[in-house]
Amino acid sequence: TALTAILNPEELSMIVRIFCQEISICISRYFGYVLKYAGDAVIGYFPEGSILSNGDLHEHAIKCGFYMQKLLDESINEILYQNKYPKLRSRIAIDVGKNQIVVLGSEPDLLGHVISRAAKIMGKAHPNNIIIGENVFRNLNDNTKEKFPLQDKFMLFETGEIYSTHMTNKKK
């Protein structure tokens, strides 16, 4: 948001393109796929049945999130800062479950309860943190779990389910 207020459209689109390109490479590096781009957001997924087992998928998604943060902090934001642009802030949300990929118009999309839940989780994320859902948390190894203290519990109105989120506590 800060960038949109101070940059002309050409500068902004260049920064967003570079960001999306680098984040897309990061997702594929961790055996995920980019589903689509939504403005300055990149929606990736790590499907079941890939070369990784389910537990490994969760760990790879988490490692991907940490690598994204490192990429932003040590590379993209450093270049922006050197060129007197404001730094980018990120919010990374990770959840797991069954979704269906459908093509709506000419664009693929995810439909299902999990993508809706992930969007709600994203809204609870603090800047520059990774937030994960309970279903991801319970499948992590103990060392990784330590990085994600309980952040919040909320009711999923669609199912009545109480769902917890866990978030890194990186400074804003």
N, C-alpha and C positions, 0 to 999 in steps of 0.2 A: 504494500500500500504506500509506503514512504517513497518508493521509486516512482510510482505512477504520478505522484504530485510534483516531482522535480525533473523528470526526464522527458524528452520528447519521444514520440511514438517509435521512432527508428532505434533510438538507444535502448528503450525499454524492450522492444521486440528482440533485439540482439542479445540482451542479457537473459531474457526468458528462453530463447532458443538454446543458448549455451548451457543454462541450468538444466533444461529438459534433456538435452543430449547427454550430459554428464551423469545425471540421475538414471537415465535409461541404461547406460553402459553399466552402471553400478548394479542395477536390478538384474541384468542378464549375467553379470559376473557371479552372482549368488544363486543361479539357477532359477530365477524368476523371469516373468514376461511382463512387458508393458502392455496394458490393455488399451489405455487411451490417455490423452492429455486434456485437462480441463482448465483452461486459463493458465495459471502458473502452477498447477498441480499435475503430478504424474501419478496415475493409478496403475500399480503393479500387482501381480498376483503370483503365487507360488502353488501351482496345482498339485493335487494328490496324483499319485501314479507317475510322477516324474522319476528321475534317477535316484532321488533321495527318499528315505523312509519318512513317515509323518513326523517323528520326533526331530529328525534332521531338518525337515522343512521349517519347523518352528525356529530352530536355532539359526538356520540360514537367513530367515527373514529378519531376525533380531540382529545378526551380524551385518546384514545389509543396511539396516537402519543406522547402526553405529558408524558404518563406513560412510553413509550419506552425510552424517553430521561432521565427520572428519573431513570429508571432501569440501563441504561448505566452509568450515572453520579455517582449514589450512590452505585451501586453494582458491575457491571461487571468491570468498569474502576477502581474502588477502589481496587479490587482484582488484576487486571493487574498491577497497580501502585505498590502495595505492593510486587509483584513478579518481579519488575523492567522491566516490559514490557511497551511499549508505550500504551497510551490510545486509545480506538477506537473512531472514529468520525462517526457521522451519518448524513444522509440526508434523510428526510422523506417527501414524496410527496403524496398528497391526492387529488383525483379528483373524479368526479361522472358522471354517465351516463350509457347508455346501452352498454354492451359487450356480447359476446357469449363465453361460455366455450366450448372448443373443445379438443379432444385428438389427438395429433400429435405424431405418433409413440407410445410410451408407456407413454408419459407425458401429463398432462392437460396443457392447455394454454388459455389465454384470447385473443380473436380477436375482433377488433373493433376500432372505432375512439377514444374512451376514453382512452384505454390503450396506444395508440400512443401519445395522448396528455399528459397523465401522465408521459410518458418517457421524453417528451420534457420539462415538468415542472421540473422534477427531475434534469435535466441538468442545470437549473437555480438556484437550491437551493444552499445556502451557507452551509458549514459544521456546524453541530450541530444545524440546524434550521429545522423547519417544513414549507413547502411551500404548499399552497393550490390553487386550481383553482377557477375561478370566480363562477362556478356553485356550489361549496361547500360554498364559502364565503356568497353568497346571501341567503343561507338557515340557517345560524347560528344566534343565539340570539345575541343581542347587546353587552353583556359582552364578549362573545367569539370573536366577530368581532374586538373588541378593541385590542386584542392580535395579530392581523394580518394586519398590515398596508400594503397599496399597495406597491408592489415591482416592478412590470414591466408589460408592455402590449406588446404583440407580435402578429403577424399575423399567423394564422394557414393556411399554404399555400394550404392545401387540400380543405378548404372551403372558404378561404378569410376572415374568421371571425377574428375580433380583440378580443383577450382573455387576461384578466388580471390575474395576480398572486399576492398572498398576502403571506407574510412571517413573521414569528416571527423574532425578532431582537436580538436573543441570541448572545452573544460573540462567536467568532470562537474558 
